[in-house]
Amino acid sequence: MTRAAAVSFLNRLRPITASTKRSVPASSKGVACKDIGPAVWLSGDLVALYGLPVSCPSARWRGPPFFGQPSLGRPQRQPHVPTPAIPETPVVADARALSLAPGRRLRTRVAGVLLFLPLLARVRFDQLVSQASYPGSAMVPATSALLSVLVLKLLDKERRSHIKRLNCDEAVGLFAGLHMPPKKSYATDYSYRTIRDHQQKLLSGWIGAMAPLLFPQANTFALDFHPIPFRGDATGLDQHSLPRRGKAGTSVLSFFAQEHESQVLCYANANLTRRDQAGEALQFVELWQKLTGVNPQWLYFDSKVVPSPELSQLHQRGIWFVTIRRRGAAILRRLNALPASQWRQAVIDTPHRRHQRIRYLDETVHLPGYNGSSPQKALEFPILSNISNS
């Protein structure tokens, strides 16, 4: 193939456009870049073989030619143009920026929390917060601040730091009446702006509004203390027994009262010391009597929750109680020395229970500090024994 034939072949391959209609003279010493155009896509071998000019940028095709061998080794790294780092400004929670336009749609994984809003509207949660005098602002009202913390409990988030995953979820902000949920720093700072008086007023209003809806016939409650381990620096906190660790440790002592049927927490206090824990059961009784006008009918608690002098006060109020007495060595020796004829047999008719046959003993005892006698029931299982007073 001659040089003129190669040029003619290339001209036939190039697309027919307005810029390539004129032919290339065969007698020219070179081929212009605008004449060759995109037709030189297989020019790698033809340029070297027939001496076509290589000064034209388009005459050097950067891709591999037909039947060409691919280049060996790693491909050349493309030049990287660094982009300037621009700090991202987080969206600030603001109730005034909330859009409630019709037809607005939001995508979220926690849409189930919105099903809780009808109950909040029914008990007038905004009025309860206003009566409790919680602090707030124009950007984040008091009701929105509490709802942003309440949504963490509904989603089973144990710590405020877990709110980071919800910072960009507009549906969570909509639940709290905001266009975007507040950050972790706000939730932490807001907790320090509240006091015990705020919690007591809100708790009283909340239980008073929820009792007719969820537990209208509430008469049985379970009382107990729960230590919350503290892993920070050394402070003035007391040492309390930690059941999971099997030893005492620095912890925050909390007290709660749970309604038996609905499993609703009706009372809670996390501002306790070892000196204050003795009268906490009576505090709950007085609160319930103030809200409903009657005393609780039954109370279940451990022996350490209510000391013996307070048991007398509960008895004077006409409150029935069942408590588990500590199994001391002296009590166990006395029970083991009793003849077998004093024990009664019983069967606990519970399906799939490992130990259904038990022995029990009814007797009357006198507790120190308790006015009067108290019936005591000792239960003996194949492995352990329990002693309860009522």
C-alpha atoms as a printed R data frame, in Angstrom:
    type eleno elety resid chain resno       x       y       z
1   ATOM     1    CA   MET     A     1   0.000   0.000   0.000
2   ATOM     2    CA   THR     A     2   1.396   3.378  -1.026
3   ATOM     3    CA   ARG     A     3   1.239   6.562   1.013
4   ATOM     4    CA   ALA     A     4  -1.577   7.975  -1.152
5   ATOM     5    CA   ALA     A     5  -3.564   4.765  -0.783
6   ATOM     6    CA   ALA     A     6  -3.188   4.943   3.005
7   ATOM     7    CA   VAL     A     7  -4.471   8.523   3.061
8   ATOM     8    CA   SER     A     8  -7.392   7.563   0.820
9   ATOM     9    CA   PHE     A     9  -8.212   4.638   3.134
10  ATOM    10    CA   LEU     A    10  -8.257   6.878   6.167
11  ATOM    11    CA   ASN     A    11 -10.503   9.403   4.434
12  ATOM    12    CA   ARG     A    12 -13.048   6.702   3.700
13  ATOM    13    CA   LEU     A    13 -13.157   5.661   7.344
14  ATOM    14    CA   ARG     A    14 -13.722   9.102   8.868
15  ATOM    15    CA   PRO     A    15 -17.301  10.275   9.384
16  ATOM    16    CA   ILE     A    16 -18.847  12.549   6.765
17  ATOM    17    CA   THR     A    17 -19.382  15.896   8.438
18  ATOM    18    CA   ALA     A    18 -19.374  19.482   7.370
19  ATOM    19    CA   SER     A    19 -15.718  19.825   8.360
20  ATOM    20    CA   THR     A    20 -14.549  16.744   6.422
21  ATOM    21    CA   LYS     A    21 -16.316  17.101   3.057
22  ATOM    22    CA   ARG     A    22 -13.313  18.373   1.170
23  ATOM    23    CA   SER     A    23 -10.823  15.743   0.062
24  ATOM    24    CA   VAL     A    24  -7.204  15.534   1.027
25  ATOM    25    CA   PRO     A    25  -4.787  16.185  -1.843
26  ATOM    26    CA   ALA     A    26  -2.644  13.154  -2.453
27  ATOM    27    CA   SER     A    27   0.331  15.278  -3.449
28  ATOM    28    CA   SER     A    28   0.452  17.122  -0.134
29  ATOM    29    CA   LYS     A    29   3.507  16.459   1.980
30  ATOM    30    CA   GLY     A    30   1.479  16.202   5.152
31  ATOM    31    CA   VAL     A    31  -2.077  15.725   6.313
32  ATOM    32    CA   ALA     A    32  -3.665  18.482   8.338
33  ATOM    33    CA   CYS     A    33  -5.164  17.650  11.746
34  ATOM    34    CA   LYS     A    34  -8.594  18.976  10.715
35  ATOM    35    CA   ASP     A    35  -8.499  16.829   7.555
36  ATOM    36    CA   ILE     A    36  -7.752  13.564   9.311
37  ATOM    37    CA   GLY     A    37 -10.170  14.144  12.168
38  ATOM    38    CA   PRO     A    38 -11.372  11.076  14.019
39  ATOM    39    CA   ALA     A    39 -10.539   8.729  11.171
40  ATOM    40    CA   VAL     A    40  -7.085   7.995  12.572
41  ATOM    41    CA   TRP     A    41  -8.402   5.703  15.317
42  ATOM    42    CA   LEU     A    42  -6.180   2.922  13.839
43  ATOM    43    CA   SER     A    43  -3.284   5.227  13.073
44  ATOM    44    CA   GLY     A    44  -0.782   3.684  15.460
45  ATOM    45    CA   ASP     A    45   0.760   1.348  12.846
46  ATOM    46    CA   LEU     A    46  -0.098   3.381   9.706
47  ATOM    47    CA   VAL     A    47   1.628   6.533  10.938
48  ATOM    48    CA   ALA     A    48   4.827   4.658  11.665
49  ATOM    49    CA   LEU     A    49   4.645   2.662   8.398
50  ATOM    50    CA   TYR     A    50   3.777   5.382   5.880
51  ATOM    51    CA   GLY     A    51   5.359   8.359   7.525
52  ATOM    52    CA   LEU     A    52   2.259  10.397   8.234
53  ATOM    53    CA   PRO     A    53   2.994  13.499  10.266
54  ATOM    54    CA   VAL     A    54   2.986  12.925  14.032
55  ATOM    55    CA   SER     A    55   2.889  16.592  15.018
56  ATOM    56    CA   CYS     A    56  -0.918  16.585  14.899
57  ATOM    57    CA   PRO     A    57  -2.345  15.897  18.390
58  ATOM    58    CA   SER     A    58  -5.224  13.844  17.032
59  ATOM    59    CA   ALA     A    59  -2.889  11.685  14.982
60  ATOM    60    CA   ARG     A    60  -1.633  10.108  18.190
61  ATOM    61    CA   TRP     A    61  -4.416   7.894  19.430
62  ATOM    62    CA   ARG     A    62  -3.950   7.059  23.088
63  ATOM    63    CA   GLY     A    63  -5.854   3.783  22.920
64  ATOM    64    CA   PRO     A    64  -4.383   0.459  21.764
65  ATOM    65    CA   PRO     A    65  -4.544  -0.145  17.965
66  ATOM    66    CA   PHE     A    66  -6.216  -3.106  16.270
67  ATOM    67    CA   PHE     A    67  -4.289  -6.322  16.932
68  ATOM    68    CA   GLY     A    68  -1.925  -4.385  19.173
69  ATOM    69    CA   GLN     A    69  -0.305  -5.801  22.288
70  ATOM    70    CA   PRO     A    70  -1.533  -4.243  25.582
71  ATOM    71    CA   SER     A    71   1.033  -2.353  27.579
72  ATOM    72    CA   LEU     A    72   2.672  -4.288  30.391
73  ATOM    73    CA   GLY     A    73   2.924  -3.208  34.007
74  ATOM    74    CA   ARG     A    74   0.659  -1.049  36.109
75  ATOM    75    CA   PRO     A    75  -1.372   1.658  34.396
76  ATOM    76    CA   GLN     A    76  -0.158   5.175  34.840
77  ATOM    77    CA   ARG     A    77  -1.702   7.018  37.727
78  ATOM    78    CA   GLN     A    78  -4.020   9.827  36.758
79  ATOM    79    CA   PRO     A    79  -3.032  13.214  38.121
80  ATOM    80    CA   HIS     A    80  -5.027  14.008  41.258
81  ATOM    81    CA   VAL     A    81  -6.217  17.533  41.754
82  ATOM    82    CA   PRO     A    82  -6.624  18.079  45.510
83  ATOM    83    CA   THR     A    83  -9.858  19.740  46.511
84  ATOM    84    CA   PRO     A    84  -9.760  22.216  49.363
85  ATOM    85    CA   ALA     A    85 -11.169  20.878  52.639
86  ATOM    86    CA   ILE     A    86 -14.382  22.672  53.498
87  ATOM    87    CA   PRO     A    87 -15.808  22.138  57.002
88  ATOM    88    CA   GLU     A    88 -19.340  20.748  56.951
89  ATOM    89    CA   THR     A    89 -21.773  22.890  58.894
90  ATOM    90    CA   PRO     A    90 -24.198  20.676  60.838
91  ATOM    91    CA   VAL     A    91 -27.872  21.451  60.676
92  ATOM    92    CA   VAL     A    92 -29.068  23.130  63.863
93  ATOM    93    CA   ALA     A    93 -32.345  21.928  65.322
94  ATOM    94    CA   ASP     A    94 -34.969  24.639  65.073
95  ATOM    95    CA   ALA     A    95 -38.715  24.269  65.569
96  ATOM    96    CA   ARG     A    96 -39.338  27.355  63.439
97  ATOM    97    CA   ALA     A    97 -37.847  25.624  60.375
98  ATOM    98    CA   LEU     A    98 -40.200  22.632  60.563
99  ATOM    99    CA   SER     A    99 -42.237  22.179  57.383
100 ATOM   100    CA   LEU     A   100 -45.693  20.612  57.634
101 ATOM   101    CA   ALA     A   101 -46.595  21.086  53.979
102 ATOM   102    CA   PRO     A   102 -49.192  18.617  52.631
103 ATOM   103    CA   GLY     A   103 -47.731  15.763  50.596
104 ATOM   104    CA   ARG     A   104 -44.280  15.906  52.172
105 ATOM   105    CA   ARG     A   105 -42.615  12.490  52.416
106 ATOM   106    CA   LEU     A   106 -39.736  11.341  54.589
107 ATOM   107    CA   ARG     A   107 -37.652   8.165  54.451
108 ATOM   108    CA   THR     A   108 -36.693   6.612  57.772
109 ATOM   109    CA   ARG     A   109 -36.086   3.278  59.468
110 ATOM   110    CA   VAL     A   110 -37.759   4.281  62.738
111 ATOM   111    CA   ALA     A   111 -41.214   5.253  61.506
112 ATOM   112    CA   GLY     A   112 -42.766   3.147  64.271
113 ATOM   113    CA   VAL     A   113 -42.078   5.850  66.874
114 ATOM   114    CA   LEU     A   114 -44.701   8.028  65.211
115 ATOM   115    CA   LEU     A   115 -47.369   5.567  66.386
116 ATOM   116    CA   PHE     A   116 -46.719   6.837  69.915
117 ATOM   117    CA   LEU     A   117 -47.894  10.369  69.057
118 ATOM   118    CA   PRO     A   118 -51.658   9.709  69.391
119 ATOM   119    CA   LEU     A   119 -51.153   8.627  73.015
120 ATOM   120    CA   LEU     A   120 -49.092  11.758  73.745
121 ATOM   121    CA   ALA     A   121 -51.803  13.898  72.217
122 ATOM   122    CA   ARG     A   122 -54.485  12.139  74.232
123 ATOM   123    CA   VAL     A   123 -52.805  12.800  77.583
124 ATOM   124    CA   ARG     A   124 -51.892  16.360  76.505
125 ATOM   125    CA   PHE     A   125 -48.180  15.874  76.964
126 ATOM   126    CA   ASP     A   126 -47.426  19.493  76.032
127 ATOM   127    CA   GLN     A   127 -49.573  20.714  78.917
128 ATOM   128    CA   LEU     A   128 -47.885  18.327  81.337
129 ATOM   129    CA   VAL     A   129 -44.479  19.692  80.352
130 ATOM   130    CA   SER     A   130 -45.710  23.266  80.686
131 ATOM   131    CA   GLN     A   131 -47.125  22.585  84.160
132 ATOM   132    CA   ALA     A   132 -43.814  21.037  85.231
133 ATOM   133    CA   SER     A   133 -41.998  24.306  84.224
134 ATOM   134    CA   TYR     A   134 -39.296  22.644  82.152
135 ATOM   135    CA   PRO     A   135 -36.830  25.071  80.518
136 ATOM   136    CA   GLY     A   136 -36.987  25.710  76.774
137 ATOM   137    CA   SER     A   137 -36.263  28.239  74.030
138 ATOM   138    CA   ALA     A   138 -37.761  29.509  70.791
139 ATOM   139    CA   MET     A   139 -35.569  27.158  68.751
140 ATOM   140    CA   VAL     A   140 -36.092  24.076  70.926
141 ATOM   141    CA   PRO     A   141 -39.206  24.341  73.139
142 ATOM   142    CA   ALA     A   142 -39.417  22.336  76.339
143 ATOM   143    CA   THR     A   143 -41.806  19.787  74.812
144 ATOM   144    CA   SER     A   144 -39.474  19.205  71.863
145 ATOM   145    CA   ALA     A   145 -36.492  18.831  74.192
146 ATOM   146    CA   LEU     A   146 -38.201  16.100  76.228
147 ATOM   147    CA   LEU     A   147 -39.535  14.302  73.148
148 ATOM   148    CA   SER     A   148 -36.046  14.231  71.621
149 ATOM   149    CA   VAL     A   149 -34.874  12.362  74.739
150 ATOM   150    CA   LEU     A   150 -38.002  10.207  74.934
151 ATOM   151    CA   VAL     A   151 -37.473   8.920  71.389
152 ATOM   152    CA   LEU     A   152 -34.157   7.395  72.494
153 ATOM   153    CA   LYS     A   153 -36.002   5.261  75.055
154 ATOM   154    CA   LEU     A   154 -38.593   4.233  72.488
155 ATOM   155    CA   LEU     A   155 -35.779   3.100  70.179
156 ATOM   156    CA   ASP     A   156 -33.966   1.308  73.039
157 ATOM   157    CA   LYS     A   157 -30.945   3.611  72.930
158 ATOM   158    CA   GLU     A   158 -29.316   3.284  76.328
159 ATOM   159    CA   ARG     A   159 -26.942   6.234  76.075
160 ATOM   160    CA   ARG     A   160 -27.211   9.782  74.801
161 ATOM   161    CA   SER     A   161 -24.144   9.224  72.609
162 ATOM   162    CA   HIS     A   162 -26.229   6.853  70.463
163 ATOM   163    CA   ILE     A   163 -28.194   9.847  69.187
164 ATOM   164    CA   LYS     A   164 -25.469  10.461  66.593
165 ATOM   165    CA   ARG     A   165 -27.033   7.865  64.290
166 ATOM   166    CA   LEU     A   166 -30.251   9.876  64.257
167 ATOM   167    CA   ASN     A   167 -28.792  13.337  63.695
168 ATOM   168    CA   CYS     A   168 -29.847  13.420  60.036
169 ATOM   169    CA   ASP     A   169 -33.175  11.605  60.394
170 ATOM   170    CA   GLU     A   170 -35.909  14.143  59.701
171 ATOM   171    CA   ALA     A   171 -38.620  11.740  60.897
172 ATOM   172    CA   VAL     A   172 -37.066  11.730  64.378
173 ATOM   173    CA   GLY     A   173 -37.043  15.511  64.295
174 ATOM   174    CA   LEU     A   174 -40.695  15.480  63.219
175 ATOM   175    CA   PHE     A   175 -41.551  13.310  66.253
176 ATOM   176    CA   ALA     A   176 -40.047  15.989  68.505
177 ATOM   177    CA   GLY     A   177 -41.608  18.890  66.603
178 ATOM   178    CA   LEU     A   178 -38.297  19.909  65.008
179 ATOM   179    CA   HIS     A   179 -37.005  19.850  61.458
180 ATOM   180    CA   MET     A   180 -33.933  17.926  62.667
181 ATOM   181    CA   PRO     A   181 -33.188  16.191  66.011
182 ATOM   182    CA   PRO     A   182 -30.781  17.946  68.389
183 ATOM   183    CA   LYS     A   183 -27.224  16.757  68.839
184 ATOM   184    CA   LYS     A   184 -25.698  14.830  71.722
185 ATOM   185    CA   SER     A   185 -24.215  17.954  73.290
186 ATOM   186    CA   TYR     A   186 -27.657  19.549  73.587
187 ATOM   187    CA   ALA     A   187 -29.183  16.452  75.185
188 ATOM   188    CA   THR     A   188 -26.341  16.349  77.709
189 ATOM   189    CA   ASP     A   189 -26.527  20.040  78.559
190 ATOM   190    CA   TYR     A   190 -30.306  19.969  78.884
191 ATOM   191    CA   SER     A   191 -30.185  17.205  81.492
192 ATOM   192    CA   TYR     A   192 -28.118  19.491  83.737
193 ATOM   193    CA   ARG     A   193 -30.719  22.265  83.424
194 ATOM   194    CA   THR     A   194 -33.446  20.158  85.025
195 ATOM   195    CA   ILE     A   195 -33.952  19.516  88.730
196 ATOM   196    CA   ARG     A   196 -35.787  16.935  90.821
197 ATOM   197    CA   ASP     A   197 -38.835  19.195  91.178
198 ATOM   198    CA   HIS     A   198 -39.342  19.119  87.392
199 ATOM   199    CA   GLN     A   199 -39.285  15.321  87.331
200 ATOM   200    CA   GLN     A   200 -41.730  14.962  90.220
201 ATOM   201    CA   LYS     A   201 -44.278  17.309  88.657
202 ATOM   202    CA   LEU     A   202 -44.029  15.617  85.269
203 ATOM   203    CA   LEU     A   203 -44.227  12.152  86.829
204 ATOM   204    CA   SER     A   204 -47.315  13.105  88.823
205 ATOM   205    CA   GLY     A   205 -49.066  14.524  85.780
206 ATOM   206    CA   TRP     A   206 -48.006  11.622  83.556
207 ATOM   207    CA   ILE     A   207 -49.199   8.889  85.939
208 ATOM   208    CA   GLY     A   208 -52.400  10.785  86.670
209 ATOM   209    CA   ALA     A   209 -53.206  10.938  82.955
210 ATOM   210    CA   MET     A   210 -52.059   7.396  82.098
211 ATOM   211    CA   ALA     A   211 -53.661   5.526  84.984
212 ATOM   212    CA   PRO     A   212 -57.248   5.726  83.638
213 ATOM   213    CA   LEU     A   213 -56.054   4.554  80.210
214 ATOM   214    CA   LEU     A   214 -53.589   1.740  80.920
215 ATOM   215    CA   PHE     A   215 -54.236   0.525  84.492
216 ATOM   216    CA   PRO     A   216 -57.573   1.803  85.797
217 ATOM   217    CA   GLN     A   217 -57.768  -0.976  88.439
218 ATOM   218    CA   ALA     A   218 -54.157  -0.841  89.604
219 ATOM   219    CA   ASN     A   219 -53.750  -2.242  93.100
220 ATOM   220    CA   THR     A   220 -50.553  -4.351  93.025
221 ATOM   221    CA   PHE     A   221 -47.039  -2.959  92.695
222 ATOM   222    CA   ALA     A   222 -43.495  -4.310  92.809
223 ATOM   223    CA   LEU     A   223 -40.865  -2.154  94.526
224 ATOM   224    CA   ASP     A   224 -37.123  -2.537  94.250
225 ATOM   225    CA   PHE     A   225 -33.787  -0.723  94.218
226 ATOM   226    CA   HIS     A   226 -31.494  -0.871  91.216
227 ATOM   227    CA   PRO     A   227 -27.831   0.235  91.346
228 ATOM   228    CA   ILE     A   228 -26.449   1.881  88.195
229 ATOM   229    CA   PRO     A   229 -22.655   1.297  88.010
230 ATOM   230    CA   PHE     A   230 -20.502   4.415  87.825
231 ATOM   231    CA   ARG     A   231 -17.227   4.060  85.890
232 ATOM   232    CA   GLY     A   232 -15.948   7.615  86.078
233 ATOM   233    CA   ASP     A   233 -13.484   9.292  88.392
234 ATOM   234    CA   ALA     A   234 -13.679   8.855  92.133
235 ATOM   235    CA   THR     A   235 -16.637  10.777  93.573
236 ATOM   236    CA   GLY     A   236 -18.726  10.859  96.715
237 ATOM   237    CA   LEU     A   237 -21.072   8.115  95.517
238 ATOM   238    CA   ASP     A   238 -21.899   5.247  97.842
239 ATOM   239    CA   GLN     A   239 -20.916   1.614  97.451
240 ATOM   240    CA   HIS     A   240 -23.851  -0.626  96.565
241 ATOM   241    CA   SER     A   241 -24.129  -4.302  95.769
242 ATOM   242    CA   LEU     A   242 -23.940  -5.034  92.029
243 ATOM   243    CA   PRO     A   243 -25.712  -8.355  91.375
244 ATOM   244    CA   ARG     A   244 -24.068  -9.057  88.024
245 ATOM   245    CA   ARG     A   245 -20.588  -8.469  89.412
246 ATOM   246    CA   GLY     A   246 -21.238 -10.281  92.669
247 ATOM   247    CA   LYS     A   247 -19.651  -7.520  94.726
248 ATOM   248    CA   ALA     A   248 -20.160  -3.950  95.875
249 ATOM   249    CA   GLY     A   249 -19.076  -1.059  93.674
250 ATOM   250    CA   THR     A   250 -19.478   2.660  93.174
251 ATOM   251    CA   SER     A   251 -22.937   3.198  91.745
252 ATOM   252    CA   VAL     A   252 -25.975   5.457  91.610
253 ATOM   253    CA   LEU     A   253 -28.886   3.996  93.550
254 ATOM   254    CA   SER     A   254 -32.286   4.181  91.876
255 ATOM   255    CA   PHE     A   255 -35.723   3.149  93.084
256 ATOM   256    CA   PHE     A   256 -38.750   2.209  91.001
257 ATOM   257    CA   ALA     A   257 -42.308   1.008  91.413
258 ATOM   258    CA   GLN     A   258 -43.887  -1.111  88.675
259 ATOM   259    CA   GLU     A   259 -47.573  -1.878  88.237
260 ATOM   260    CA   HIS     A   260 -48.060  -5.641  88.108
261 ATOM   261    CA   GLU     A   261 -50.566  -6.083  85.274
262 ATOM   262    CA   SER     A   262 -49.514  -3.421  82.756
263 ATOM   263    CA   GLN     A   263 -45.775  -3.496  83.640
264 ATOM   264    CA   VAL     A   264 -45.767   0.324  83.684
265 ATOM   265    CA   LEU     A   265 -43.220   2.149  85.824
266 ATOM   266    CA   CYS     A   266 -45.329   4.354  88.059
267 ATOM   267    CA   TYR     A   267 -42.567   5.876  90.166
268 ATOM   268    CA   ALA     A   268 -38.814   6.328  89.900
269 ATOM   269    CA   ASN     A   269 -36.077   8.182  91.735
270 ATOM   270    CA   ALA     A   270 -32.361   8.177  90.920
271 ATOM   271    CA   ASN     A   271 -31.340  10.815  93.460
272 ATOM   272    CA   LEU     A   272 -30.871   8.522  96.435
273 ATOM   273    CA   THR     A   273 -28.181   7.919  99.004
274 ATOM   274    CA   ARG     A   274 -27.833   5.145 101.524
275 ATOM   275    CA   ARG     A   275 -29.387   7.344 104.213
276 ATOM   276    CA   ASP     A   276 -32.458   8.211 102.099
277 ATOM   277    CA   GLN     A   277 -33.374   4.754 100.852
278 ATOM   278    CA   ALA     A   278 -35.235   3.750 104.009
279 ATOM   279    CA   GLY     A   279 -38.285   5.973 103.419
280 ATOM   280    CA   GLU     A   280 -38.601   5.631  99.643
281 ATOM   281    CA   ALA     A   281 -41.450   3.094  99.766
282 ATOM   282    CA   LEU     A   282 -43.581   5.466 101.826
283 ATOM   283    CA   GLN     A   283 -42.817   8.241  99.342
284 ATOM   284    CA   PHE     A   284 -44.390   6.148  96.606
285 ATOM   285    CA   VAL     A   285 -47.412   5.313  98.770
286 ATOM   286    CA   GLU     A   286 -48.016   8.991  99.505
287 ATOM   287    CA   LEU     A   287 -47.667   9.876  95.803
288 ATOM   288    CA   TRP     A   288 -50.144   7.197  94.746
289 ATOM   289    CA   GLN     A   289 -52.608   8.241  97.450
290 ATOM   290    CA   LYS     A   290 -52.320  11.847  96.263
291 ATOM   291    CA   LEU     A   291 -52.959  10.918  92.617
292 ATOM   292    CA   THR     A   292 -55.739   8.365  93.041
293 ATOM   293    CA   GLY     A   293 -57.132   9.071  96.509
294 ATOM   294    CA   VAL     A   294 -56.516   5.499  97.745
295 ATOM   295    CA   ASN     A   295 -53.529   3.553  98.992
296 ATOM   296    CA   PRO     A   296 -52.050   0.631  97.053
297 ATOM   297    CA   GLN     A   297 -53.616  -2.666  98.051
298 ATOM   298    CA   TRP     A   298 -50.608  -4.995  97.590
299 ATOM   299    CA   LEU     A   299 -46.867  -4.344  97.611
300 ATOM   300    CA   TYR     A   300 -44.110  -6.824  96.744
301 ATOM   301    CA   PHE     A   301 -40.515  -5.998  97.659
302 ATOM   302    CA   ASP     A   302 -37.270  -7.354  99.051
303 ATOM   303    CA   SER     A   303 -36.478  -7.279 102.748
304 ATOM   304    CA   LYS     A   304 -33.837  -4.571 102.259
305 ATOM   305    CA   VAL     A   305 -36.267  -2.219 100.524
306 ATOM   306    CA   VAL     A   306 -38.445  -1.501 103.551
307 ATOM   307    CA   PRO     A   307 -37.082  -1.818 107.112
308 ATOM   308    CA   SER     A   308 -39.221  -3.217 109.911
309 ATOM   309    CA   PRO     A   309 -40.372   0.161 111.352
310 ATOM   310    CA   GLU     A   310 -41.804   1.126 107.940
311 ATOM   311    CA   LEU     A   311 -43.566  -2.215 107.706
312 ATOM   312    CA   SER     A   312 -45.591  -1.147 110.744
313 ATOM   313    CA   GLN     A   313 -46.612   2.060 108.956
314 ATOM   314    CA   LEU     A   314 -47.700   0.101 105.891
315 ATOM   315    CA   HIS     A   315 -49.742  -2.189 108.148
316 ATOM   316    CA   GLN     A   316 -51.397   0.802 109.805
317 ATOM   317    CA   ARG     A   317 -52.404   2.160 106.397
318 ATOM   318    CA   GLY     A   318 -54.138  -1.121 105.575
319 ATOM   319    CA   ILE     A   319 -51.637  -2.124 102.882
320 ATOM   320    CA   TRP     A   320 -50.918  -5.797 102.363
321 ATOM   321    CA   PHE     A   321 -47.321  -6.644 101.560
322 ATOM   322    CA   VAL     A   322 -45.180  -9.661 100.718
323 ATOM   323    CA   THR     A   323 -41.438  -9.489 101.266
324 ATOM   324    CA   ILE     A   324 -38.618 -12.005 101.013
325 ATOM   325    CA   ARG     A   325 -36.700 -12.352 104.249
326 ATOM   326    CA   ARG     A   326 -32.968 -12.897 104.245
327 ATOM   327    CA   ARG     A   327 -31.986 -16.551 104.755
328 ATOM   328    CA   GLY     A   328 -29.588 -16.266 107.660
329 ATOM   329    CA   ALA     A   329 -27.653 -19.185 109.076
330 ATOM   330    CA   ALA     A   330 -29.623 -19.124 112.331
331 ATOM   331    CA   ILE     A   331 -32.976 -19.240 110.518
332 ATOM   332    CA   LEU     A   332 -31.885 -22.170 108.363
333 ATOM   333    CA   ARG     A   333 -30.652 -24.116 111.398
334 ATOM   334    CA   ARG     A   334 -33.996 -23.602 113.158
335 ATOM   335    CA   LEU     A   335 -35.987 -24.725 110.101
336 ATOM   336    CA   ASN     A   336 -33.836 -27.792 109.566
337 ATOM   337    CA   ALA     A   337 -34.377 -28.817 113.173
338 ATOM   338    CA   LEU     A   338 -38.161 -28.856 112.810
339 ATOM   339    CA   PRO     A   339 -39.812 -32.275 112.451
340 ATOM   340    CA   ALA     A   340 -41.092 -33.290 109.043
341 ATOM   341    CA   SER     A   341 -44.665 -33.484 110.344
342 ATOM   342    CA   GLN     A   342 -44.867 -29.684 110.559
343 ATOM   343    CA   TRP     A   343 -44.167 -29.264 106.848
344 ATOM   344    CA   ARG     A   344 -46.928 -29.448 104.245
345 ATOM   345    CA   GLN     A   345 -46.711 -30.762 100.722
346 ATOM   346    CA   ALA     A   346 -47.806 -28.741  97.672
347 ATOM   347    CA   VAL     A   347 -47.615 -28.972  93.893
348 ATOM   348    CA   ILE     A   348 -47.021 -25.929  91.710
349 ATOM   349    CA   ASP     A   349 -49.089 -26.637  88.603
350 ATOM   350    CA   THR     A   350 -46.895 -24.731  86.142
351 ATOM   351    CA   PRO     A   351 -46.115 -26.387  82.766
352 ATOM   352    CA   HIS     A   352 -42.462 -27.194  82.067
353 ATOM   353    CA   ARG     A   353 -41.438 -26.260  85.610
354 ATOM   354    CA   ARG     A   354 -38.397 -28.184  86.765
355 ATOM   355    CA   HIS     A   355 -39.403 -28.459  90.438
356 ATOM   356    CA   GLN     A   356 -43.165 -28.689  90.924
357 ATOM   357    CA   ARG     A   357 -43.324 -30.470  94.290
358 ATOM   358    CA   ILE     A   358 -42.382 -28.274  97.238
359 ATOM   359    CA   ARG     A   359 -42.733 -28.173 101.022
360 ATOM   360    CA   TYR     A   360 -43.915 -25.137 102.946
361 ATOM   361    CA   LEU     A   361 -44.315 -24.121 106.575
362 ATOM   362    CA   ASP     A   362 -46.776 -21.554 107.983
363 ATOM   363    CA   GLU     A   363 -45.800 -19.822 111.218
364 ATOM   364    CA   THR     A   364 -46.038 -16.480 113.002
365 ATOM   365    CA   VAL     A   365 -42.921 -14.502 113.885
366 ATOM   366    CA   HIS     A   366 -42.102 -11.220 115.624
367 ATOM   367    CA   LEU     A   367 -39.785  -8.924 113.681
368 ATOM   368    CA   PRO     A   368 -37.607  -6.362 115.488
369 ATOM   369    CA   GLY     A   369 -39.130  -2.900 115.183
370 ATOM   370    CA   TYR     A   370 -42.464  -4.243 113.888
371 ATOM   371    CA   ASN     A   371 -45.545  -3.660 116.046
372 ATOM   372    CA   GLY     A   372 -47.364  -6.939 116.252
373 ATOM   373    CA   SER     A   373 -46.825 -10.349 114.778
374 ATOM   374    CA   SER     A   374 -46.312 -11.195 111.136
375 ATOM   375    CA   PRO     A   375 -47.223 -14.429 109.370
376 ATOM   376    CA   GLN     A   376 -44.240 -16.117 107.790
377 ATOM   377    CA   LYS     A   377 -44.188 -18.785 105.099
378 ATOM   378    CA   ALA     A   378 -41.078 -20.868 104.492
379 ATOM   379    CA   LEU     A   379 -40.841 -22.636 101.129
380 ATOM   380    CA   GLU     A   380 -38.417 -25.484 100.548
381 ATOM   381    CA   PHE     A   381 -37.465 -26.437  96.992
382 ATOM   382    CA   PRO     A   382 -35.196 -29.377  96.129
383 ATOM   383    CA   ILE     A   383 -32.295 -26.936  95.768
384 ATOM   384    CA   LEU     A   384 -33.024 -23.772  97.786
385 ATOM   385    CA   SER     A   385 -35.359 -22.366 100.426
386 ATOM   386    CA   ASN     A   386 -37.258 -19.070 100.487
387 ATOM   387    CA   ILE     A   387 -38.824 -17.355 103.461
388 ATOM   388    CA   SER     A   388 -41.507 -14.717 102.987
389 ATOM   389    CA   ASN     A   389 -43.434 -12.481 105.344
390 ATOM   390    CA   SER     A   390 -46.901 -11.149 104.702
